[in-house]
Amino acid sequence: MKTNGGGRRRIRALCWSQRAWRGAGMAQKKYLQAKLTQFLREDRIQLWKPPYTDENKKVGLALKDLAKKYSDKLECCENEVEKMIEEIRCKAIERGTGNENYRTTGIATIEVFLPPRLKKDRKNLLETRLLITGRELRSKIAETFGFQENYIKIVINKKQLQLGKTLEEQGVAHNVKAMVLELKQSEEDVRKNFQLEEEEQNEAELKEKQIQRTKRGLEILAQRAAETVVDPEMTPYLDIANQTGRSIRIPASERKALMLAMGYHEKGRAFLKRKEYGIALPCLLDADKYFCECCRELLDTVDNYAVLQLDIVWCYFRLEQLECLDDAEKKLNLAQKCFKNCYGENHQRLVHIKGNCGKEKVLFLRLYLLQGIRNYHSGNDVEACEYLNKARQLLKELYIDPSKVDNLLQLGFTAQEARLGLRACDGNVDHAATHITNRREILLSNPQMWWLNDSNPETDNRQESPSQENIDQLVYMGFDALVAEAALRVFRGNVQLAAQTLAHNGGSLPPDLPLSPEDSLSPPATSPSDSAGTSSASTDEDMETEAVNEILEDIPEHEEDYLDSTLEDEEMIIAEYLSYVENMKSATKKN
């Protein structure tokens, strides 16, 4: 009876394993590998030594006994467990051989993670000396794995590989992980089809130029912010408010880093929305680098840095490369700590300031989801289940009835405003409409309506000259000084409204906005000789303007854009990973 019982258990385990492997794929494999690694550590098993490996480094007979023992614990097919243990054993031997080789020859081993489209053999070992340049390593990776050299980027230690510096100078060490990001997207080997290859090469070139324009535009904006100071004694800081409204003073020395950090983050988020994760990640990693040059108080007391940590981990996950992010847990814990500092223990500070915390729950949903995924991939099924269920509960709370969104759309609001408003007001349509209307200090699409409704001859002070400090704030953002001054006159010195209107209208004031004579921006006449003398300068300025405008186009009009999500992707991923956990539970109960 004991044997028969064991046989029945084995049949059930085999059936479950086949279903799980077909449905779960890589996620299930990572989970089982993580569990096996835990068991091996707990039992202090050294697979690279006898009796699991013989003197010729071949597999020993004892490995089968080990597979049987662990398959019973995991309720998984014995053959699959044996295969995975053998993979772990081979990797351990490869690492040992590589370590010995590095000690004797100085030749390092790099673990190269290839893009998801390659499906098989995505993890590969590459030997190299650390004195070569980043460009030489990129060339070696491209040649070894069949990429076009100019259309890949390499990420090591969460930083883009710098082509002009040696690996040693960049802190690249033996046994490091390198992730390959491909600028062109393909679901098949494009070399089999010349037309596809040509099209994708053009696409990759456009993306590379776009990345370079992004860098140029952000550098221009950041340089303006660093250099344009009205009075160093009176205004040496760029002011940013934390969640309590208290001003955080940013030293001039950190202003450029802050501008670059925020700019790269917004650009990265724009790529994330378009699901261009391979281009988004370098922007997000650059944002992280520049944020780390800012004062600790800033990083601890505003939620920008916490949101960035979530975006980075999410990007790695969507690239199916979470394994490359060794400190994913650290980043998620940092985000959770920062949210707690900003919003209060139970969001009470947020509720006190904003009156609700509905919109910010989106951030916690993604946080819990990523924590659940990370724990699952690490073999921690209990913790994974806990976090995934917390994410599912928030998903229920944040669900929006599509008919309510339609009701608000019929009132003239945007879908984004509708989602944010409904979540802020617990799904009450009337309250959401009032909430959105109150937020709209001005209708950006029709500023004249705001002026007609709010104009008062007795209080109309548009003729007063705006302060130079306010003008400079808009110049920091990349707007022309004359346009900035005119906008501030129109909006009575309100920098936020001026900036939103200029950004919404491509850096200009709307043509239908009533302007006083001094606010009009007629260009001065220029002589032909003046024009000829400035043609080359104008070309450079046009290129700079194009780069800056491309950055400004990705700056969201709504200040809470980062809180807006349909949650469609999150809903599917929560269901997917909960199904993996439930499969594990049901298999255990059957035993």
Salt bridges, closest charged atoms under 4 A:
ASP43 OD2 - LYS69 NZ 3.14
ASP72 OD1 - ARG10 NH2 2.76
ASP72 OD2 - LYS68 NZ 3.68
GLU82 OE2 - LYS64 NZ 3.12
GLU86 OE1 - ARG89 NE 2.77
GLU87 OE2 - LYS29 NZ 3.46
GLU100 OE1 - ARG103 NH2 2.74
GLU111 OE2 - LYS91 NZ 3.50
GLU149 OE2 - ARG138 NH2 3.69
GLU182 OE1 - ARG117 NE 2.68
ASP189 OD1 - ARG191 NE 3.10
GLU203 OE2 - LYS207 NZ 2.91
GLU208 OE1 - LYS153 NZ 3.77
GLU219 OE1 - LYS256 NZ 3.51
GLU276 OE2 - ARG274 NE 3.24
ASP288 OD2 - LYS331 NZ 3.36
GLU297 OE2 - ARG246 NH2 2.79
ASP300 OD1 - ARG296 NH2 3.26
ASP311 OD2 - HIS265 NE2 2.81
ASP311 OD2 - ARG269 NH1 2.93
GLU320 OE1 - ARG122 NH1 3.31
GLU323 OE2 - LYS123 NZ 2.97
ASP326 OD1 - LYS177 NZ 3.18
ASP327 OD2 - LYS158 NZ 3.58
GLU329 OE2 - ARG374 NH2 3.77
GLU345 OE1 - LYS340 NZ 3.14
GLU360 OE2 - LYS354 NZ 2.68
ASP381 OD1 - LYS35 NZ 3.51
GLU397 OE1 - LYS361 NZ 2.89
GLU417 OE2 - ARG439 NH1 3.82
GLU417 OE1 - ARG440 NH2 2.63
ASP454 OD2 - ARG492 NH1 3.61
ASP460 OD1 - ARG462 NE 3.85
GLU485 OE2 - ARG489 NH2 3.29
ASP519 OD1 - ARG489 NE 3.45
GLU544 OE2 - ARG216 NH2 2.77
GLU550 OE1 - ARG213 NE 2.76
ASP554 OD2 - LYS267 NZ 2.43
ASP554 OD1 - ARG274 NH1 3.74
GLU557 OE2 - HIS504 ND1 2.73
GLU559 OE1 - ARG439 NH2 2.95
GLU559 OE1 - HIS558 ND1 3.92
GLU560 OE2 - LYS354 NZ 3.04
GLU560 OE1 - LYS359 NZ 2.86
ASP561 OD2 - LYS273 NZ 2.43
ASP564 OD1 - ARG419 NE 2.69
ASP569 OD2 - LYS275 NZ 2.54
ASP569 OD2 - ARG318 NH2 3.97
GLU570 OE2 - ARG366 NH2 2.50
GLU582 OE2 - LYS585 NZ 3.94
